[in-house]
């Protein structure tokens, strides 16, 4: 329905004159023309550089253009610009606001006007005034307000030439992110929710409460024409570290005073929570939550954006392009390094021109809202051109060295004993091993690795660390020596070890995890030791397994093993090991990440070699079925059946199956069983109804009292069609 508003008269009227009575914003037609349908139920929403129409309805006598001149005036903060309503646009200056009569005469007391903003107008909520002027007086009316957004359909700084890309990176309210480890990648859907009521208004509020706006609102308004500026301000505002931002980050400890980051699946829920709590930070977020919320904000404001996952992302705080990882002489990974490797890290890419750098740096830009390091004194990162990362243009703003290190740093793995380094190896290929985003129009991943890295990235080679040395923990990158990369793992296993090496006498070690371990299955691994020397050896094998967070936080080991091994000259030994479920079920839950490491020690020479592997445990399956299929009609009730079968070999106590879905269910719903025996099913039927069109996510989790974490989490995509269809 079009918005029709009573005008506000702010100057004295005289009888017998043309007076403004009503304004029709022609919202339906404008929203279709400007591709803004569904973004707001309260405001007219249009895009810069493209004309939109309003119809003015008068009372008193009709408007006489020979006697009365119409002027429109747009206001933004304390700044304004007047435009005379013309009958032709031949004079139109594309750098200034303009207005022309589109249609008159159909009704004697109405006129339809086309208004066009400059392409480089600021993104904001504008106020519009009408002045009716004669030689002797002026009557002024408040016409109302409208929201102006970026326009990727026109030659805007965010112009995107392909319609399929605009559909994916602006209009789509559904996305996928990729998490886990490079060799066992999981998909996680996300509802961006830009068409949910109040989301656009929350995004504009974010700009209004930013430190830049509070310091100088007119300067902020003027700079909002630039997507580089917008992305930098909004990146900082998605985290709450420096301002009234949206999300508080947390990576360890209890989440009882908020929402666990893994429980979020919708940006709209987070934005609504923030806006309704007087800009109090929403607890809690981690990288994929920060990036997904920023993606929503950018898409709402008209800047094409996509969520990107970097597998094995380096956090290089000191700028050395070198991340040191420490292991004990028995294979336990140690919390000794200030920097870290995240199994995955999620950030955003935004599409824009970079006139500050030149056309060679146009296109996708990395913007990372996860608060890791400060940039110009605040927690934001980017925009950094992806091409600058690929071409090693580390002087390009913003934050290129830090982002470059995230995808291309070296990993220095060190074995330490009694404060001394007794083995080391540099791995130059593990960081940024895979970089994924959702494909255009498909749920398949698109591999962006070549766009970031100038050489083809393959699976990391198998490597060793040897050569006893007396270096201390603070070894610099320049003192580290590399050696030739050796063989790779084959077959259907998770892949080769992430850390290999060779001694001068030809000792080689690698570690493979067989298959993709699932909860309830045994973890099977094989350490391969090759003696390329001409003499037999007596070795000591140490194996260690420990739970870790994706951002490198380590917990105590839950499984250890050691044994003496004899190896002949030239022999290849395959040492198989198994961790049964009974030895890890008390520590692990679905999607948890495990670090397994093997250290081989030569009993005679004290030389040591390390091989390590990190992998995630797959969750048991939760089944979600929608009655009548996965496409439902707006505001029509449908039934969803959710079930979980206990595939474990033991009875589970206190089983809980939870179902929730933003835009589908008002509250979470649960089924509970005191005991869930092996092979038994727990199920819950829920009634879902969508209040807005688009793509929604139904989420189900399973937990039981014997495990501290959620054992399984599943998502189901639901497409909501408008009732008119």
Secondary structure, 3 states (H helix, E strand, C coil): CCCEEECEECCCCCCCCEEEEEEECCHHHHHHHCCCCCCCCCCEEEECCCCEEEEEEEEECCCCCCCCEEEEEEEECCEEEEEEEECCCCCCCCCCCEEEEEEECCCCCEEEEEEECCCCCCCEEEEEEEEEECCCCEEEEEEEEEEEECCCCCCCCCCCCCHHHHHHHHHCCEEEEEEEECCEEEEEEEECCCCCCCHHHHHHHHHHCCHHHHHCHHHHHHHCCCHHHHHHHHHHHHECCCCCCCEEECCCCCCCCCCCHHHCCEHHHHHHHHHHCCCCCEEEECHHHHHHHHHHHHHHCCCCEEEEEEEEEEECCCCCCEEEEEEECCCCEECCCCCEEEEEEEEEEEEECCCCCCHHHCEEEEECCCCCCCECCECCCEEEEHHHHHCCCCCCCCCHHHHHHHHHCEEEEEEEECCEEEEEEEECCCCCCEEEEECCCCCCEEECHHHHCCCCCCCCCECCCECCCCCCCCCCHHHCCCCCCECCCCCCCCCCCCCCCECCCCEEEEEEECCCCECCCCEEEEEEEEECCCCCEEEEEEEEEEEECCCCCEEEEEEEEEEEEEECCCCEEEEEEEECHHHCCCCCCCCCEEEEEEEEEECCCCCEEEEEEEEECECCCEEEEECCCCEEECCCCEEEEEEEECCCCCCEEEEEEEEECCCCCCCCEEEEEEEECCCCEEEEEEEECCCCCEEEEEEEEEECCCCCCCCEEEEEEEEEECCCC
